Amino acid sequence: MKWMEKIALIQKYFLPSPISYRRQNIMEGVNVAAVAQNDPDYQPRIRTIIHSNGSAEFVAGMCLEVLDLLQFLLKFSYTAIDGKGWMGIFPNGTWTGQSGQVVNEEADFSISQASTIMMLDQIHGITFLHSTSTGTLVAIFRQPHLSSIRDIILTVFHPYLWLCYLLVWTILLICLKIMFNVLKHHEMILPGDAKFIKDSPLMLWAISATANLGWNMTPISSSIRLIFMIGFFLAACMYIAYSASMVTNLSTETIPVKNSKDLADSSIEIFADKWLPMTHKVMENMYRERHVDIQNLDAFTNQLEFIIPDLMNRSWAFITFSDAISVVFHRLNFTDVVFCQTIYSVVASKVLYPNAMYVKRGSPIREILNTRILLLIERGFLSRLNRFYDRETQILCLHQNRAYRGGLTMRDTITPFFFIFFGSIASLLILILERNFKRKTTFDLNK
């Protein structure tokens, strides 16, 4: 957003009359010290440069945009101070990082959008202003391959359905066997049905019907024909349903891991961001769903920039804040295309983590800044800024919570090829058995 456009919008929405204009000048002429942490993983939020004389300057980022809006509304000036780290309290009670700079009055307030959850243990020394953005925890990983023999069989049809299908065929064969025995006992078997009395023709017919192949013999009796028709109709319905379901499972739109529940149920090894304690809890909950107890937490934590190369090639998942991923990914010289063809993301936690500026506890400027931040929220400025920076700084497929897989690979299609190959072999064997049986039957009749 250009500076002149920003001024015009503020004059339109915030300064409707000269009286209200005068009320905005509570901090007019006051110089405040603003501190911000120049974190390389969060450059889109705030970027600071240090001049040769040691002075700092905020040059870009959403935090600077918010600071400029507050400065225009309240007419104050500010001095930029480079942060000495995010936060921390030593065991002896000494404050460190930019929170220490605020508590020790080296700075009047921090403009960095710090996570309020991570700094809960420091609220006795600092006070957060109204939230200016929210953070989302996501898990990034390489999707497992789409298919396997087990998936093709058990995910297409439930095991109970396979069992029911086998049971129906067993009942049909038993009914045929009983019917033939009854007809044979009463000497009512027609000449064309005599060849079905033996077990081998019935089994061959059942296999042939299940495979949706033809049969070289047809029963004469209406009752036997009815059972044959039931068998063929059942096999045709199952074949159509199975084929449609298998094609769906093997399509490029089928994603093995669609959400955090799928990730917890998968065999993907999960890691958490070393510097974000809330990610440790999310990771532990996922492992708990697998009935795995983590003994050494350090073995399952890492830093984003160190683990990304492994994510590209291994079955690993990493939990972190969504707005840090693209920055680190680009810093490692990966392109968006590589990311979208390789990495997938799911929301790891539905909790939104608020981020906010903060002042020293008891600071007189807290209420003044809070009222102006509320105005920015009510007028939609912060919402537009967040949408703008989310769109401009995140990888598109990550922002849309999806990734393009680039089509099926050989490993994805090996299962259908396996079925086609062995299906062809099975069909050939059935054909040979049919031919031999037909020759034997013809020979017996001629004899």
For each residue, the residues with C-beta under 8 A, 3 or more apart:
1: 5 6 65 385 388
2: 5 6
3: 6 7 68
4: 7 8
5: 1 2 8 9
6: 1 2 3 9 10 68 69 72
7: 3 4 10 11 72
8: 4 5 11 12
9: 5 6 12 13 381
10: 6 7 13 14 15 69 72 73
11: 7 8 14 15
12: 8 9 15
13: 9 10 16 379
14: 10 11 20 24 73 375 379
15: 10 11 12 20 21 24
16: 13 20
17: 20 21
18: 21 22
19: 22 23
20: 14 15 16 17 23 24
21: 15 17 18 24 25
22: 18 19 25
23: 19 20 26
24: 14 15 20 21 73 74 75
25: 21 22 28 74 75
26: 23 74 368
27: 30 32 74 75 76 365 368
28: 25 74 75 76
29: 75 76 77
30: 27 76 77
31: 76 77 78 79
32: 27 76 77 78 79 108 109 365
33: 78 79 81 106 107 108
34: 58 67 78 79 80 81 107 108 109 110 111
35: 81 82 83 98 101 102 106 107 109 110 111 112
36: 46 48 58 63 80 81 82 83 98 110 111 112
37: 46 83 85 86 97 98 110 112
38: 46 47 48 82 83
39: 42 43 45 46 86 112
40: 43 327 331
41: 304 305 324 327 328
42: 39 45 46 323 324 327
43: 39 40 46 47 60 61 327
44: 61 62 323 327 389 392 393
45: 39 42 61 62 63 112 113 323 389
46: 36 37 38 39 42 43 58 60 61 62 63 64 111 112 113
47: 38 43 58 59 60 61
48: 36 38 56 57 58 59 80 82 83
49: 56 57 59
50: 54 55 56 57 82
51: 54 55 56 57
52:
53:
54: 50 51
55: 50 51 80
56: 48 49 50 51 80 81 82
57: 48 49 50 51 80
58: 34 36 46 47 48 61 63 64 67 80 111
59: 47 48 49 64
60: 43 46 47 64
61: 43 44 45 46 47 58 64 65
62: 44 45 46 65 66 113 133 385 386 389
63: 36 45 46 58 66 67 111 112 113 357
64: 46 58 59 60 61 67 68 111
65: 1 61 62 68 69 385
66: 62 63 69 70 111 132 357 373 376 382 385
67: 34 58 63 64 70 71 78 111
68: 3 6 64 65 71 72
69: 6 10 65 66 72 73 372 376 381
70: 66 67 73 74 76 369 372 373
71: 67 68 74 75 76 77 78
72: 6 7 10 68 69 75
73: 10 14 24 69 70 372 375
74: 24 25 26 27 28 70 71 368 369 372
75: 24 25 27 28 29 71 72
76: 27 28 29 30 31 32 70 71
77: 29 30 31 32 71
78: 31 32 33 34 67 71
79: 31 32 33 34
80: 34 36 48 55 56 57 58
81: 33 34 35 36 56 101 106 107
82: 35 36 38 48 50 56
83: 35 36 37 38 48 86 97 98 101 110 112
84: 96 97 98 100 101
85: 37 88 96 97 98
86: 37 39 83 97 98 99 112 114
87: 96 97 98 99 100 114 118 119 122
88: 85 95 96 97 99 100
89: 93 94 95 96 121 122
90: 93 94 95 96
91:
92:
93: 89 90
94: 89 90 100
95: 88 89 90 99 100 103 104 122 125
96: 84 85 87 88 89 90 99 100
97: 37 83 84 85 86 87 88 100 101
98: 35 36 37 83 84 85 86 87 101 102 107 110 112
99: 86 87 88 95 96 102 103 110 114 119 122 125 126 358
100: 84 87 88 94 95 96 97 103 104
101: 35 81 83 84 97 98 104 106 107 110
102: 35 98 99 105 106 107 108 109 110 126 358 359 360
103: 95 99 100 125 126 360
104: 95 100 101
105: 102 108 360
106: 33 35 81 101 102
107: 33 34 35 81 98 101 102 110
108: 32 33 34 102 105 359 360 363 365
109: 32 34 35 102 129 357 358 359 360 363 365 369
110: 34 35 36 37 83 98 99 101 102 107 114 357 358 359
111: 34 35 36 46 58 63 64 66 67 357
112: 35 36 37 39 45 46 63 83 86 98 357
113: 45 46 62 63 132 133 355 356 357
114: 86 87 99 110 118 119 355 356 357 358
115: 118 119 135 278 353 354 355
116: 119 120 128 131 353 354 355 356
117: 120 278 353 354
118: 87 114 115 276 277 278
119: 87 99 114 115 116 122 123 126 128 358
120: 116 117 123
121: 89
122: 87 89 95 99 119 125 126
123: 119 120 126 127 128 361
124: 361
125: 95 99 103 122 360 361
126: 99 102 103 119 122 123 358 359 360 361
127: 123 358 359 360 361 362 363 366
128: 116 119 123 131 356 357 358
129: 109 132 356 357 358 359 366 369 370 373
130: 356 370 373 374 377
131: 116 128 134 354 355 356
132: 66 113 129 355 356 357 373 376 382
133: 62 113 354 355 382 386
134: 131 352 353 354 355
135: 115 321 322 323 352 353 354 355
136: 321 322 347 349 352 353
137: 276 278 279 282 319 320 321 322 347 348 349 351 353
138: 319 320 321 322 325 345 346 347 348 398
139: 260 263 270 317 318 319 345 346 347 348
140: 311 317 318 320 325 343 344 345 398
141: 257 263 268 311 315 316 317 318 343 344 345
142: 311 312 313 314 315 316 342 343 344
143: 146 255 256 257 344 403 405
144: 256 257 266 267 268 315
145: 148 256 409 411 412
146: 143 151 249 250 254 256 408 412
147: 151 152 249 250 412 413 414 415 416
148: 145 151 152 415
149: 152 153 415 418
150: 153 154 155
151: 146 147 148 154 155 156 249 415
152: 147 148 149 155 156 246 249 415 416 419
153: 149 150 156 157 162
154: 150 151 157 158 159
155: 150 151 152 249
156: 151 152 153 242 245 246 249
157: 153 154 161 162 165 241 242 245
158: 154 161 162
159: 154 162 163
160: 163 164
161: 157 158 164 165
162: 153 157 158 159 165 166
163: 159 160 166 167
164: 160 161 167 168
165: 157 161 162 168 169 234 238
166: 162 163 169 170
167: 163 164 170 171
168: 164 165 171 172 234
169: 165 166 172 173 206 210 231 234
170: 166 167 173 174
171: 167 168 174 175
172: 168 169 175 176 206 227 230 231
173: 169 170 176 177 202 203 206
174: 170 171 177 178
175: 171 172 178 179 227
176: 172 173 179 180 196 202 224 227
177: 173 174 180 181 199 202
178: 174 175 181 182
179: 175 176 182 183 223 224 227
180: 176 177 183 184 189 193 196 197
181: 177 178 184 185
182: 178 179 185 186
183: 179 180 186 188 189 193 221
184: 180 181 187 189 197
185: 181 182
186: 182 183
187: 184
188: 183
189: 180 183 184 193 194 197
190: 193 194 220 221
191: 194 220
192: 195 218 219 220
193: 180 183 189 190 196 197 219 220 221 224
194: 189 190 191 197
195: 192 198 201 217 441
196: 176 180 193 201 202 205 217 219 224
197: 180 184 189 193 194
198: 195 201 202
199: 177 202 203
200: 203 204 437
201: 195 196 198 204 205 217 437
202: 173 176 177 196 198 199 205 206
203: 173 199 200 206 207
204: 200 201 207 208 430 433 434 437
205: 196 201 202 208 209 215 228 231
206: 169 172 173 202 203 209 210 231
207: 203 204 210 211 430
208: 204 205 211 213 214 215 430 434
209: 205 206 212 213 215 228 231 232 235
210: 169 206 207 235 238
211: 207 208 235 423 426 427 430
212: 209 235 236 239
213: 208 209 427 430
214: 208
215: 205 208 209 218 434
216: 434 438
217: 195 196 201
218: 192 215 225 228
219: 192 193 196 224 225 228
220: 190 191 192 193 224 225
221: 183 190 193 224 225
222: 225 226
223: 179 226 227
224: 176 179 193 196 219 220 221 227 228
225: 218 219 220 221 222 228 229
226: 222 223 229 230
227: 172 175 176 179 223 224 230 231
228: 205 209 218 219 224 225 231 232
229: 225 226 232 233
230: 172 226 227 233 234
231: 169 172 205 206 209 227 228 234 235
232: 209 228 229 235 236
233: 229 230 236 237
234: 165 168 169 230 231 237 238
235: 209 210 211 212 231 232 238 239
236: 212 232 233 239 240
237: 233 234 240 241
238: 165 210 234 235 241 242
239: 212 235 236 242 243
240: 236 237 243 244
241: 157 237 238 244 245
242: 156 157 238 239 245 246
243: 239 240 246 247
244: 240 241 247 248
245: 156 157 241 242 248 249
246: 152 156 242 243 249 250 416
247: 243 244 250 251
248: 244 245 251 254
249: 146 147 151 152 155 156 245 246 254
250: 146 147 246 247 254 408 412 413 415 416
251: 247 248 254
252: 405 407 408
253:
254: 146 248 249 250 251
255: 143 258 344
256: 143 144 145 146 262 266
257: 141 143 144 262 263 266 268 344 346
258: 255 262 346
259: 262 263 346 347
260: 139 263 264 286 346 347 348 349
261: 264 265
262: 256 257 258 259 265 266 346
263: 139 141 257 259 260 266 268 270 286 317 346 348
264: 260 261 285 286 287 289 290
265: 261 262 289 290
266: 144 256 257 262 263
267: 144 315
268: 141 144 257 263 315 316 317
269: 314 315 316 317
270: 139 263 283 286 287 300 316 317 318 319
271: 283 300 301 302 307 316 317 318 319
272: 276 279 280 282 283 300 301 302 318 319 320
273: 276 279 301 302 303 304 318 319 320 321
274: 301 302 303
275: 303
276: 118 137 272 273 279 280 320 321
277: 118 280 281
278: 115 117 118 137 281 282 349 353
279: 137 272 273 276 282 283 319 320 348
280: 272 276 277 283 284 297 301
281: 277 278 284 285
282: 137 272 278 279 285 286 319 348 349
283: 270 271 272 279 280 286 287 294 300 319
284: 280 281 287 288 294 297
285: 264 281 282 288 289
286: 260 263 264 270 282 283 289 290
287: 264 270 283 284 290 292 293 294
288: 284 285 291 292 293
289: 264 265 285 286
290: 264 265 286 287
291: 288
292: 287 288
293: 287 288
294: 283 284 287 297 300
295:
296: 299 300
297: 280 284 294 300 301
298: 301
299: 296
300: 270 271 272 283 294 296 297
301: 271 272 273 274 280 297 298
302: 271 272 273 274 306 307 318
303: 273 274 275 306 307
304: 41 273 307 308 318 320 324 325 328
305: 41 308 328 331 332
306: 302 303 309
307: 271 302 303 304 310 311 316 318
308: 304 305 311 312 318 328 329 332 334
309: 306 312 313 332
310: 307 313 314 316
311: 140 141 142 307 308 314 316 317 318 343
312: 142 308 309 338 342 343
313: 142 309 310
314: 142 269 310 311
315: 141 142 144 267 268 269
316: 141 142 268 269 270 271 307 310 311
317: 139 140 141 263 268 269 270 271 311
318: 139 140 141 270 271 272 273 302 304 307 308 311
319: 137 138 139 270 271 272 273 279 282 283 348
320: 137 138 140 272 273 276 279 304 324 325
321: 135 136 137 138 273 276 324 325 353
322: 135 136 137 138 325 345 394 398
323: 42 44 45 135 326 327 390 393 394
324: 41 42 304 320 321 327 328
325: 138 140 304 320 321 322 328 329 345 394 395 398
326: 323 329 330 339 393 394 395 398
327: 40 41 42 43 44 323 324 330 331 393
328: 41 304 305 308 324 325 331 332
329: 308 325 326 332 334 339 395
330: 326 327 333 334
331: 40 305 327 328
332: 305 308 309 328 329
333: 330
334: 308 329 330 338 339
335: 338 339
336: 339 340 395 396 397
337: 340 341
338: 312 334 335 341 342
339: 326 329 334 335 336 342 343 395 397 398 403
340: 336 337 343 395 396 397 398 403 404
341: 337 338 403 404 405 406
342: 142 312 338 339 403
343: 140 141 142 311 312 339 340 398 403
344: 140 141 142 143 255 257 402 403
345: 138 139 140 141 322 325 398 401 403
346: 138 139 257 258 259 260 262 263 401
347: 136 137 138 139 259 260 350 401
348: 137 138 139 260 263 279 282 319
349: 136 137 260 278 282
350: 347
351: 137
352: 134 135 136
353: 115 116 117 134 135 136 137 278 321
354: 115 116 117 131 133 134 135
355: 113 114 115 116 131 132 133 134 135
356: 113 114 116 128 129 130 131 132
357: 63 66 109 110 111 112 113 114 128 129 132 369 373
358: 99 102 109 110 114 119 126 127 128 129
359: 102 108 109 110 126 127 129 363 365 366 369
360: 102 103 105 108 109 125 126 127 363
361: 123 124 125 126 127
362: 127
363: 108 109 127 359 360 366
364: 367 368
365: 27 32 108 109 359 368 369
366: 127 129 359 363 369 370
367: 364 370 371
368: 26 27 74 364 365 371 372
369: 70 74 109 129 357 359 365 366 372 373
370: 129 130 366 367 373 374
371: 367 368 374 375
372: 69 70 73 74 368 369 375 376
373: 66 70 129 130 132 357 369 370 376 377 382
374: 130 370 371 377 378
375: 14 73 371 372 378 379
376: 66 69 132 372 373 379 381 382
377: 130 373 374 380 381 382 383
378: 374 375
379: 13 14 375 376
380: 377 383 384
381: 9 69 376 377 384 385
382: 66 132 133 373 376 377 385 386
383: 377 380 386 387
384: 380 381 387 388
385: 1 62 65 66 381 382 388 389
386: 62 133 382 383 389 390
387: 383 384 390 391
388: 1 384 385 391 392
389: 44 45 62 385 386 392 393
390: 323 386 387 393 394 399
391: 387 388 394 399
392: 44 388 389
393: 44 323 326 327 389 390
394: 322 323 325 326 390 391 398 399
395: 325 326 329 336 339 340 398 399
396: 336 340 399 400
397: 336 339 340 400 402 403 404
398: 138 140 322 325 326 339 340 343 345 394 395 401 403
399: 390 391 394 395 396
400: 396 397
401: 345 346 347 398
402: 344 397
403: 143 339 340 341 342 343 344 345 397 398
404: 340 341 397
405: 143 252 341
406: 341
407: 252
408: 146 250 252 412 413
409: 145 412 413
410: 413 414
411: 145 414
412: 145 146 147 250 408 409
413: 147 250 408 409 410 416 417
414: 147 410 411 417 418
415: 147 148 149 151 152 250 418 419
416: 147 152 246 250 413 419 420
417: 413 414 420 421
418: 149 414 415 421 422
419: 152 415 416 422 423
420: 416 417 423 424
421: 417 418 424 425
422: 418 419 425 426
423: 211 419 420 426 427
424: 420 421 427 428
425: 421 422 428 429
426: 211 422 423 429 430
427: 211 213 423 424 430 431
428: 424 425 431 432
429: 425 426 432 433
430: 204 207 208 211 213 426 427 433 434
431: 427 428 434 435
432: 428 429 435 436
433: 204 429 430 436 437
434: 204 208 215 216 430 431 437 438
435: 431 432 438 439
436: 432 433 439 440
437: 200 201 204 433 434 440 441
438: 216 434 435 441 442
439: 435 436 442 443
440: 436 437 443 444
441: 195 437 438 444 445
442: 438 439 445 446
443: 439 440 446 447
444: 440 441 447
445: 441 442
446: 442 443
447: 443 444
